[in-house]
């Protein structure tokens, strides 16, 4: 299925899976160098999937940073989950084609985030770091795929919760607007109970007790106050 025929939900799912793989790849390569890290997807308050991030406890060496930079886009291609904002490369990513894949990937570095791109070019030998990252990912790709599914599932729940909160807020506003136009008829008994409860918290010498006393008397007798 190409991008033109995908529904909005299918676009969301494809991008969610790709981002989850991308960030979990950064995470796994980061911890393979002994650098503690955490990964999270960013969901806006209005339920949009913005991006993801992998935060490291410390930067590490330029070589390590370059490998971490390569990891995201490389796993997208290894698992055939290339993000919709990136160009799928012509060469498959295998041990036999890694060099050809590398040269094509370098041409599309501008499609990566600033952080990933800067990490990759921050080391002089970009081919060496690319090949080293491939060796790391080849041993971890199944684990990355499994963890990415868990991350995606957690993110779906977060998105669903935020969308549900938005719908609840919109329904409340709609109900309030309808009530303002046509307030529901409340029985005199209910109005009397509400007013009596209100006055029970009003001090004895408060002028409101005198003001509302005749109204409360009418309501208790089942009569709508005229004033």
C-alpha positions, 0 to 999 in steps of 0.5 A: 500500500502506497502513501496515497492510498493510506487512511489517516489511521494507517498513516498514524500507525505506520509513523508510530511503528517507524518512530518506535523502531527508530528510538529503540534503536538509538536506545539499544546502541546507546546502552551497548556502549555502557551509556545509560539512556531512556526513550520516550515518544512525544504526544501533544496535549491534543493527541498528535504524535510529534516525535520521539527522543532517546536521552543519554546520561552522558554524551560519550565519545564521537565514535559512539555518538556517530553510531547512535546517530546511525542507529535509528534510520538504519533499523528503519531500513532493516525492519522495512519500516521507513518513516513517511518523511524519509526516502526509502533507499534503493539498496537493501541493507545487508552485510553485502550491500552495506557500503552501497547503502551507506553512500546512498544514505549519506545523500539523504542525511538532510532528512534526519533530525539535526541531532542524528545528522550532527552525530553522524558527521561528527566523526571523521570516518562515517563509513566506519561508524556506519559499518560498526552500527550495522554489526551492533544492530544485526545482533539486536534487531529482534530485541529492538523490534520487540521493544518497539512494539511495546513502546508503540502500544504504550504510546497508543494508550497515551494518545487514546487517553488524550483524545478521550479527554478532548472528546469529554471536554467538547461534550461538556462544552456542548452540553453546557451550551445547550443547557444555556439555551434551554435550561432543563426544568427542575422540580420545586422540590429539587430547587428547595433542597439545593437552596436549603443546602446552600442556606445551611452554610450561610451564617445566621445573621447573613442578609441572604437568609432573609432574602431567600427565606420567602423563596424557600418557603414557596418551593417547599410548598411546591409553588414557583416563586413569582419574584 
